[in-house]
Amino acid sequence: MSPETGGEIALSLRGVSYTYPGSETPALDKISLEIARGEIVFVTGPTGAGKTTLCLAASGILHHEYGGTLDGAITILGRNVRDYRNMGEIGRHVGVVFDDADAQLIFTTVEEEVASGLENLGISREEMYRRLREVMEATGIADLADRAPHTLSGGQKQRVAIAATIALGTKILILDEPTAELDTEATAAVSALLRRLSGEGTAVLIVEQKIGDLAAIADRMVVVEDGAIAKVGSPAEMMQESVQEQPAGGEARLPAPAASPGVPVISVRGLVHRYDGVTAIRGLDLEVASGEIVAVAGENGSGKTTLVKHFNGLLRPTEGSVTVDGLDAATVPIAELARHVGLVFQNPDTMLFAETVADEVAFGLKNIDPGASEEPVDAALREVGLLHRKTAYPRSLSRGERQRLAIACVIAMKPKVIVLDEPTTGLDARESGRVMEILGRLRQDGHTIVMVTHDMRLGEEYADRIVRMELGRIIHDSGIHEEEPCPKLCSTSPGRAPFTASTRSPN
């Protein structure tokens, strides 16, 4: 039900403009939007368009938690956000899920995480456990109840954050990139749950880059560009018009790598890894050759991130061995491995803490070379197209710019191997293309690239080879360059031969 059909208005923004502290350009420019009880509104638009700021405004966070300049009127259930005492009071009516699941998970088990909000609602123990079981089953995390959140994959963490918010039973849900890290099955489950909640009268505001299952369940689609609403219409009509009209980027054929892959730079033998008794990697063998771009693909919880964290010592093998550039990753100090392997995390914000973009890049470099000059910092920023932002505050950058900054922090240290965990999550097509072009140039300069993704299309378009994982094992390893036309990140590369991987049961 929409406002046009006379439904009760749950959330209203009228002429809302907002400028962040220290900025002269408005992040929101005269936004007007109403969402009725039981309505699902899907908001999309390019990276940096102001979508997350819209969520912050609609939830009351901008008024109660941020500085800056906020104009216009925002009402929640007919009451101006200024009249609520604090976010605690607003939280009784509005549930919010942001794209950084780690920032929302603080308890020791998944069950405690989901139950924590229910315990403050004053409902009976019986009702609490009924709701707890129902939402955990609906979001596909019932089997994770006793797991510690920090041991989960990014997609699993995202599902836990969604479950913890939905369990509260608020009348309004605001979801910022809720399925960015979810595989197809999990996305479908979340879509079905949101549709059911809307049928029960919940107003739902969804911000997403991916136009798929969630757009299909929406009543209206809104496109935001440069902080303003550019288009509003039915999802069917707007998907036919191709909502994201910007070019994908990365369409041009890039130069071939400097040489064919050489000897293995990463060698994994019989790797087993357990978290608190849960086996995440099950007797895995893998080799990655120097100069390759390898995509490690699979569904949420398949073990992708667990595998690559062994490459730089963030995790150590429970059994088996991992060798990187001739070093035993099980015993070599992390600081030493960092000279050989750089890891760009799934969420770039977990890497950013300095006051300027240049300081951010210089931090890691100074750790391995205290006497380093400013030149490699500038070179890394130039490579990712951010040299003109070197004095900017990192958190003021768009999501795509922050992702490129995280890459710059790694490449400034010139590691032989660069590992990226979901490098295009939350990015629009243009920014995704820019990131992949950067990876192509890095490979041409002699780096080996390993990228974790649950997006098979990304691997098929850009990688030399796809390694597919399931339940902690490799189920397929394909040298796609031999079977299909050469992917976008290489033109011709004669003589390339795929390495094979095998799996075996842990002892």
N, C-alpha and C positions, 0 to 999 in steps of 0.2 A: 504494500500500500504506500502510495507517495503523497506528498503534500497536495499535489494537484487534485487527488481524489478525496481529499478531506480528512486524511488520517491525522491523528494527534501528533504534533511536532515534538520530537524527542530532543533534537539537537539543532541549533540555529546559529549561523554566522551571518552577520549583516555588515557589509562594508568593512571587513576586517583587513587591516594593514599592519605589518610588523617589520621592524628593522632591528637587527641584532646589535648589541653593544659594540661600539667601535667600527660599525659599518655605516656606509652612506647610502647603500642600495637596499631598498626594501626587499625582504625575502617573501613577503606576501603583499599583494597590491589590490585592495578593495575586493576581497573575496566575499561573496554572498552565496550561502548554501544552506538548505534545510533538509533534514532527514526525519522521516516520520517513523513512528513505532511500527515495527515489522518490516521496515524497508532496508534493503541492502544497496548501498551506493559504492561503486567501484571507482577509485581515482587512480589515474595513471598519468604518465608524462615523462619527459626526458630526465636524466640524472641532473640534479641541481635545480629542478624546476620549482621547488618549494613544497614538495609533497609531505616530507617529514615535519616541516614547520607547520603545515596545516594540521597534522595530527596533534602536535604540541599545543596549538591554539585551541582546537576543538575539545581537547581533554582538560583545559584550564591550566595546563602546566606553564605556558608562557606567562600568564598573569601571576601565578602563585610562586613560581620557582625561578624565573628568568628576569633579567633586567631588560634593557632595550626599550623601544617605543612601540606600544600596542594601541591601535585605534579601532573604533568600531564596536559592535555589540556581539557578545557570545552568550547564548543562553543554553542551559542544560535542564531539561524537564521544566521549561518555563521560567527558570530562575537564572539571573545573570551570574556569570562565574565570579564576578567581583563580590557577590553577596554570600558566597560560600566561605567559611572560615579558613579552610586550608584544603590541601589535596586529600587529606584523610577523609574529610566529609564528602568531597566529590567522588572519591573511590568507592563509596557505598552505592553509587549509581552508574559509574563509568569504569569499565575494565579496559586496560590498555596493554597491548603487546607490541614492543618495539623490535627492531631487527637484530638487536644485540641481546641474544638470549642469556649469555653469560652474566650480564649485568643484573638479570632478574632472578637468578637461581642462587640461593644462599644456604639451603638446608643440606643435611647430610645424606638424605635419601630422596628418591623421586616421590615416594608416597608422602613424606613429610612436606615436600615442596607444594604438592597439590592440596594437601589437607590444611596447610598453615592458614590460609585465608578463611576456610570454612569454620575453623575453630573460633573465629572472632565474630561470626554471624549470629550467635545465640540460638542456633538450631539444635535439635536433639541429636544425640550420638547416633541414633539409628538413621536419621535423615542425612547426617553428615557422611556416614559410610556408604549409604545408598548413592548419594550424589558423587562421592569419590570414585566408587567402582564404575558408575555409569560413564563419567567423563574420561576416565583412564582407558576404558574399553573403546569408547568412541574415537579417541585420538591415537589408539594403537600403542599405548605405553604400559598396559597392565603387566606385561612380562618384565618391565623394567622397575617395578615398584621398589625393590630393595637395592637398586643400583645407586651409587653416588653420582650426582649430576656431572661432576667433573670428568667422569670416566666415559661419558656418552659422546656420540658423534654430534656434529653440529646440527644435523637434521633432527636427531632425537632430542637434543636440548630444546630446539625450537618447539617441538611438539609438547614437551613438558611445560614450557612457558605458556603456550596456548591453553593447555589443560588447566593450569593453575588459575588462569584468568577467567576462563569460561565457567569453572566450578563455582565462582562467586555468585553467578546468577544475576549479574547487573543488567539494567534495562538498556544500556548502551554499550556496544563493543567498538573499540577503535583499534585496528590492526595494521601495523606498518610492516610491509613485506613479510607477512606471516608464513608464506610458503617458499620464500627465496631459497631455502636450503633443504626443502622437502622433495623426496622423489615422487613419482607419479601416483603411487598407491596412497601415500600419506596425504598428498594434496587432495585426492578424491575424497578421502575420509573427512578431512577438515571441511571441505566444501559441503558435504552432506550434513555435517553437524551444524554449520552456520545456517544452512537453509532451514533446518529444523527449528533452530532458535529464532529465526526471523518469523517463522510460522507461529511461534508462541508469543510474538510481540516485541522481540528484541530489535532495536535499531542497530545496524551494522555499517561502519565506515571502514572500507578496506583500501589500503594503498599498496599497489603492486606494480612491478615492471612487467612480469609475465602476464600475458593476456591469454588465459586459458580457462581452466575449470572455474576459478573464482569469478572471472568476468561473466561466464555463462550463467551463474546463479544470481547475478545482480539485477536489480530493477532499473537502475540508471548507471550510465558510465559518464565520468567527468574527466576531461583532459586538462591538466594544469601545465602552463608554460610561462616561464619568467615570473612566477609568483602570482599569476592571474588565471582565472578560468577561461580557457580558450574554446572548449566545446562541451556540450552536454547533450546526451541523447540515449537511445536504447542501446544496450550492448550489441544486439544483432546488427543494427544499422551501422554502428561505429566500427565494429570489427570488419564489416564488409568494406568500409572506407579505408581500412588499414590505419588504425589509430596512430601508430608510430610511423610517421612518414619519413623520418630522417633516414639517410642511407646507413646501411649496416656498418660501414667502415671495414677496412681490411679486405676489400674486394680486389684491390690491385695485387697482381702477382709480385711477391717479394723475391729478392735475390736468393739464389741457392746457398746452402751452407758452404763455408769455406772448404770443407773436406767431408768425405764420407765418415760415418761413425767409426771410431777406433776400438780399442780394447775396452772391456767393461770398466766403468768408473764406479758403479755401484754393484755389489754382489751380495745377495741375500741367500743364506743356506739354512734350511730347516727352522725358520723363524717361528717361534711360539711366543705369544705375549698374553698374560693373564692380568685382569684387573680384579683384585679381591676375589679370586676364585673363578671369575668369569673369563673364559677363553675367547679373546678377540681376534687373535691370529693363530692359525692352526697349521703349523708345519709348512711354511711357505718358502718357495725357492724363486728367485728372480735375478735377472741381470739387466742392467741398463748401460748401453754403450756411450762412450764419449761422443758428444755432438748430436744426440737424439733429442727429439721432443716426444715424451711419453705421456699419454693420458691414462691415469688410474681412475677407472670408472666403476660405478656400482651404486646400489640402493643405499639409503641411510642405514648405518650400523653394519655395513659390510666389512669394515676394517680399513678403509682407505687412509683416513687420517692417522690411525694407530700405526699403520705401516710406515708412512713417511716421517713420522716423528722419531723413528729409529735412525733416520739418516743423519740427523744432527745431534743425537744424544739426548733429546728431550725425554725419550723413553729408551730403556735398555732391555735387551732380550731376556725373556724368562728362560728360553732355550734357543739354541741355534746361534748363528753369527750374522753380523752385518758389517761389510767392509766398504768404506767410501774413500775413493782416491788413495787406496792402499793403507788406510788407517782402520783400526778396529774400533768401530763406533760403540762397542760395548764398554770399552775401557778408556779411550782417549777423552780428556776433559772437553767439556762443551765449548769452552773458549777456543781451543785448538781446532775443533771441528768447524767452528764458525768461519775459519779462514778458508775452508774448502766447500762448505755447504751453507747456503742462505735459505731461510724459510720465511715466506710471506704468509701470514696467518689468514684464516678464513675471514675474520673481521679485522680490517686494517686499524680500527680504533684501539685494539689491544696493544698495538705497537707504538702509538703516538702519545707523547707526553711533554715534549719540549715547547718552548715559547715561540719559536719560529721554524719555518720549513727547513731552512739551512741548518739550524741546530739539530733538528731531528735526524737529518742525514749524517751529520758530522758525529753524532754520538757513537754509533756502532763502529764507524771508521776509526775514531780516536781510541776505542778500546783495543783494537788490534794493532794500531800504529799511532802512538801518542804524538808523533812529530808530523803527522799528515798535514799537507797544505790544504788551502781552500779549493784548489783546482779540481781534485776528484769529486768534491761535493758539487761544484758547478757542473762538472761533466755528467754526473748522474742525474741531476735535475734537468739538464739540457736534453738528455736521452729520453726522459719521460714527459717532456714538454712543460716543465714547471719552473724553469729558471726565473721567469718573470714574477713568480710568487714566492721567492726565497725568503722574503722578510715577513710573509703573512703568518698568522696564527694557524697552525695545522687544523684545528677543529672548525675553522671558518671555511674550509674547503668543501666542495661538493663531495659526495660519496665516491664518484669516479676519480676525482683529483686525489682524495685520500688513498685510494687503492694504488694509484700511480706513485704517490709519495712513498708508500710502504715498499713498493718495488725499488724505488730509488735508494732507500735505506740499505737494501740488500746489495744492489749492484755496485754501490760505491766501494764495498769491501772486496769486489772482484772475486767472488767465490767461483770455483769450477762448476759447481752444481747449484742450480736454483730450483727450489721446490715451492710451488704455489698451491695453497689449499683453497679450492673454489674461487679462482681469480676473477670471475665475472659475476659473482653473486650480487644481486641488487643493482646491477648496471644496465643502462639501456643499450640498444644495439650499437649506437655510435661509440660509446665509451668502451663497450666490450671489444669492438674492433680495434680501438686504439691500444688497449692492453695487449691484445694478441699480436699486433704489429710490433710492439716493443719486444715481446718474447721472440718473434722472428728475427729481429735484429741482434738480440742477445745470442741466439743460437749461431747466427752467422759469425759473430765475434768469437765463437769457440766455447760458449757455455752449453752445458747439458741442462735441459729443462724437464722437470717432472711436474705435471699439474694434476691435482685431484679434482674430480668433477663428477656429479651425478647426471650431467647433461651430455648424453651420447652424441648429440649433434656437434657440440663443441669439439669433441675428440675426433669425430669423423672429418670435420672441416679443417682442423688445424694441426693435428698430431701426426707423427710418422707412424705411430703404433698405439694401439689401445690395449691396456691390460684391464680386464674386467674381473671384479671381485664379488664374492658372495659368501656370507657367513665366515669371513676370515680366511678364505681360500681364493686362489686365482682359478677362475673357471674358463677363461679364454684369454689368449695372448696373440694378437694379430698384427703383423706388419702390413698395415693398410695401404702403404705406398706401393706394394707389389700387386695388390688386388684391385685397386681403384686408381683413377687419375690422381696425380700427386696433389696433396693438400695445399692449402693457401700459403702455408709458411715455407714452402720449398718449391722450386721450379723443377729442375732436373737433378737427380742424385743417383747416377748409375752405380751399380755394384752394391747397393744397400741391401743387407740381408737381415731379416728379423731375428732377434734372439728369442729363444723359447723359454718358457717357465713351466715348472711342474709343481704339483702339490703332493704332499704325503701326510699321513696322519701323525699327530704328535706321539712321541714315545710314551 
